[in-house]
Amino acid sequence: MSVELNHTIVWATDREVSAEFLAGILGLPVGPVAGPFRQLTVANGVTLDFATAEGGVPGQHYAFLVGDGEFDAAMARLRAAGVRFWADPFHRVPGEINHESGGRGVYFADPDGHNMELLTRA
């Protein structure tokens, strides 16, 4: 038997705003509504199920492995949208990317403060 991550819930103050934001940065289409969730599907079939939270939203970390071209495109979209980004997960090195594991990486916050990461090498 193999084990795969199928989906995870991303809590948001507004599921539509958060799903549209991340889809826009990643260059992906927003998926369908499935019950209380707005879905966003990534290349390996995992869905991010955005749900509107009652009350506060605790910050989480989500990392996306992308190709070099996808990284460049996402960085262009981050810059065009005026989204702040950092080279590190603690947001101590603003406006830069990292070169860990021989690749490139960047961190940015979504509308609810989730710490999103793009990396080209795992």
Short mmCIF file of the C-alpha atoms (twelve columns), coordinates in Angstrom:
data_MODEL
# 
_entry.id   MODEL 
# 
loop_
_atom_site.group_PDB 
_atom_site.id 
_atom_site.type_symbol 
_atom_site.label_atom_id 
_atom_site.label_alt_id 
_atom_site.label_comp_id 
_atom_site.label_asym_id 
_atom_site.label_seq_id 
_atom_site.Cartn_x 
_atom_site.Cartn_y 
_atom_site.Cartn_z 
_atom_site.pdbx_PDB_model_num 
ATOM 1   C CA . MET A 1   0.000   0.000  0.000   1 
ATOM 2   C CA . SER A 2   1.292   3.457  -0.824  1 
ATOM 3   C CA . VAL A 3   0.550   6.557  1.198   1 
ATOM 4   C CA . GLU A 4   -0.154  9.877  -0.501  1 
ATOM 5   C CA . LEU A 5   -1.320  13.229 0.762   1 
ATOM 6   C CA . ASN A 6   -4.739  13.736 -0.829  1 
ATOM 7   C CA . HIS A 7   -5.824  17.131 0.504   1 
ATOM 8   C CA . THR A 8   -5.411  19.577 3.327   1 
ATOM 9   C CA . ILE A 9   -7.690  22.291 4.644   1 
ATOM 10  C CA . VAL A 10  -6.418  25.852 4.447   1 
ATOM 11  C CA . TRP A 11  -8.371  27.991 6.898   1 
ATOM 12  C CA . ALA A 12  -9.061  31.527 5.716   1 
ATOM 13  C CA . THR A 13  -11.086 34.565 6.702   1 
ATOM 14  C CA . ASP A 14  -12.457 34.462 3.130   1 
ATOM 15  C CA . ARG A 15  -11.934 31.221 1.197   1 
ATOM 16  C CA . GLU A 16  -12.479 32.916 -2.182  1 
ATOM 17  C CA . VAL A 17  -9.911  35.683 -1.583  1 
ATOM 18  C CA . SER A 18  -7.288  33.249 -0.303  1 
ATOM 19  C CA . ALA A 19  -7.812  30.672 -3.053  1 
ATOM 20  C CA . GLU A 20  -7.695  33.356 -5.766  1 
ATOM 21  C CA . PHE A 21  -4.529  34.877 -4.249  1 
ATOM 22  C CA . LEU A 22  -2.562  31.627 -4.183  1 
ATOM 23  C CA . ALA A 23  -3.885  30.451 -7.552  1 
ATOM 24  C CA . GLY A 24  -2.804  33.764 -9.042  1 
ATOM 25  C CA . ILE A 25  0.732   33.520 -7.662  1 
ATOM 26  C CA . LEU A 26  1.116   29.874 -8.699  1 
ATOM 27  C CA . GLY A 27  -0.456  30.427 -12.119 1 
ATOM 28  C CA . LEU A 28  -3.129  27.799 -11.501 1 
ATOM 29  C CA . PRO A 29  -6.886  27.881 -12.019 1 
ATOM 30  C CA . VAL A 30  -9.121  27.988 -8.970  1 
ATOM 31  C CA . GLY A 31  -11.015 24.733 -8.729  1 
ATOM 32  C CA . PRO A 32  -14.630 23.999 -7.936  1 
ATOM 33  C CA . VAL A 33  -16.586 24.461 -4.758  1 
ATOM 34  C CA . ALA A 34  -16.959 21.143 -2.944  1 
ATOM 35  C CA . GLY A 35  -19.261 21.538 0.033   1 
ATOM 36  C CA . PRO A 36  -17.776 24.223 2.288   1 
ATOM 37  C CA . PHE A 37  -14.463 24.250 0.382   1 
ATOM 38  C CA . ARG A 38  -13.026 26.105 -2.622  1 
ATOM 39  C CA . GLN A 39  -10.449 23.755 -4.069  1 
ATOM 40  C CA . LEU A 40  -7.079  24.403 -5.667  1 
ATOM 41  C CA . THR A 41  -5.378  21.340 -7.186  1 
ATOM 42  C CA . VAL A 42  -1.602  21.122 -7.646  1 
ATOM 43  C CA . ALA A 43  0.254   18.995 -10.213 1 
ATOM 44  C CA . ASN A 44  0.511   15.841 -8.096  1 
ATOM 45  C CA . GLY A 45  -3.255  15.805 -7.515  1 
ATOM 46  C CA . VAL A 46  -3.230  17.133 -3.948  1 
ATOM 47  C CA . THR A 47  -5.987  19.645 -3.289  1 
ATOM 48  C CA . LEU A 48  -5.831  22.622 -1.011  1 
ATOM 49  C CA . ASP A 49  -9.350  22.939 0.331   1 
ATOM 50  C CA . PHE A 50  -9.876  26.563 1.339   1 
ATOM 51  C CA . ALA A 51  -12.508 26.972 4.048   1 
ATOM 52  C CA . THR A 52  -13.812 30.126 5.669   1 
ATOM 53  C CA . ALA A 53  -13.012 29.983 9.384   1 
ATOM 54  C CA . GLU A 54  -15.212 31.110 12.205  1 
ATOM 55  C CA . GLY A 55  -13.025 33.399 14.281  1 
ATOM 56  C CA . GLY A 56  -9.255  33.689 13.967  1 
ATOM 57  C CA . VAL A 57  -7.032  31.842 11.542  1 
ATOM 58  C CA . PRO A 58  -3.864  30.246 12.978  1 
ATOM 59  C CA . GLY A 59  -0.905  30.644 10.628  1 
ATOM 60  C CA . GLN A 60  0.401   27.538 8.874   1 
ATOM 61  C CA . HIS A 61  3.265   26.794 6.479   1 
ATOM 62  C CA . TYR A 62  2.736   25.456 2.957   1 
ATOM 63  C CA . ALA A 63  5.679   24.680 0.640   1 
ATOM 64  C CA . PHE A 64  5.425   24.204 -3.129  1 
ATOM 65  C CA . LEU A 65  8.114   22.515 -5.212  1 
ATOM 66  C CA . VAL A 66  8.184   24.277 -8.589  1 
ATOM 67  C CA . GLY A 67  10.332  24.251 -11.710 1 
ATOM 68  C CA . ASP A 68  12.727  27.075 -12.528 1 
ATOM 69  C CA . GLY A 69  10.387  28.617 -15.097 1 
ATOM 70  C CA . GLU A 70  7.456   28.430 -12.685 1 
ATOM 71  C CA . PHE A 71  9.579   30.033 -9.972  1 
ATOM 72  C CA . ASP A 72  10.512  32.922 -12.269 1 
ATOM 73  C CA . ALA A 73  6.875   33.421 -13.294 1 
ATOM 74  C CA . ALA A 74  5.673   33.326 -9.671  1 
ATOM 75  C CA . MET A 75  8.359   35.827 -8.638  1 
ATOM 76  C CA . ALA A 76  7.240   38.157 -11.431 1 
ATOM 77  C CA . ARG A 77  3.641   37.870 -10.207 1 
ATOM 78  C CA . LEU A 78  4.686   38.510 -6.575  1 
ATOM 79  C CA . ARG A 79  6.594   41.625 -7.610  1 
ATOM 80  C CA . ALA A 80  3.798   42.873 -9.908  1 
ATOM 81  C CA . ALA A 81  1.274   42.469 -7.084  1 
ATOM 82  C CA . GLY A 82  3.541   44.243 -4.591  1 
ATOM 83  C CA . VAL A 83  3.654   41.204 -2.309  1 
ATOM 84  C CA . ARG A 84  6.527   41.310 0.186   1 
ATOM 85  C CA . PHE A 85  8.828   38.283 0.179   1 
ATOM 86  C CA . TRP A 86  11.743  36.952 2.180   1 
ATOM 87  C CA . ALA A 87  14.662  34.550 1.743   1 
ATOM 88  C CA . ASP A 88  13.974  32.816 5.053   1 
ATOM 89  C CA . PRO A 89  11.014  31.298 6.928   1 
ATOM 90  C CA . PHE A 90  11.349  33.773 9.804   1 
ATOM 91  C CA . HIS A 91  11.074  36.802 7.479   1 
ATOM 92  C CA . ARG A 92  14.424  38.249 8.553   1 
ATOM 93  C CA . VAL A 93  15.891  38.717 5.046   1 
ATOM 94  C CA . PRO A 94  13.394  40.854 3.091   1 
ATOM 95  C CA . GLY A 95  13.336  41.291 -0.665  1 
ATOM 96  C CA . GLU A 96  15.701  38.404 -1.387  1 
ATOM 97  C CA . ILE A 97  15.539  34.737 -2.346  1 
ATOM 98  C CA . ASN A 98  17.671  31.893 -1.002  1 
ATOM 99  C CA . HIS A 99  19.828  29.365 -2.842  1 
ATOM 100 C CA . GLU A 100 19.513  26.384 -0.515  1 
ATOM 101 C CA . SER A 101 20.080  22.839 -1.808  1 
ATOM 102 C CA . GLY A 102 21.467  24.254 -5.060  1 
ATOM 103 C CA . GLY A 103 18.131  25.777 -6.032  1 
ATOM 104 C CA . ARG A 104 16.118  28.857 -5.218  1 
ATOM 105 C CA . GLY A 105 13.514  29.525 -2.583  1 
ATOM 106 C CA . VAL A 106 11.300  32.314 -1.320  1 
ATOM 107 C CA . TYR A 107 8.711   32.887 1.406   1 
ATOM 108 C CA . PHE A 108 5.660   35.143 1.322   1 
ATOM 109 C CA . ALA A 109 2.485   35.576 3.341   1 
ATOM 110 C CA . ASP A 110 -1.001  34.948 2.006   1 
ATOM 111 C CA . PRO A 111 -3.905  37.258 2.979   1 
ATOM 112 C CA . ASP A 112 -4.347  35.424 6.305   1 
ATOM 113 C CA . GLY A 113 -0.647  35.291 7.183   1 
ATOM 114 C CA . HIS A 114 0.033   31.689 6.172   1 
ATOM 115 C CA . ASN A 115 3.746   31.356 5.418   1 
ATOM 116 C CA . MET A 116 3.920   30.208 1.800   1 
ATOM 117 C CA . GLU A 117 7.157   28.868 0.333   1 
ATOM 118 C CA . LEU A 118 8.251   28.270 -3.236  1 
ATOM 119 C CA . LEU A 119 11.361  26.142 -3.771  1 
ATOM 120 C CA . THR A 120 13.025  24.705 -6.857  1 
ATOM 121 C CA . ARG A 121 14.997  21.942 -5.076  1 
ATOM 122 C CA . ALA A 122 13.776  19.815 -2.197  1 
# 
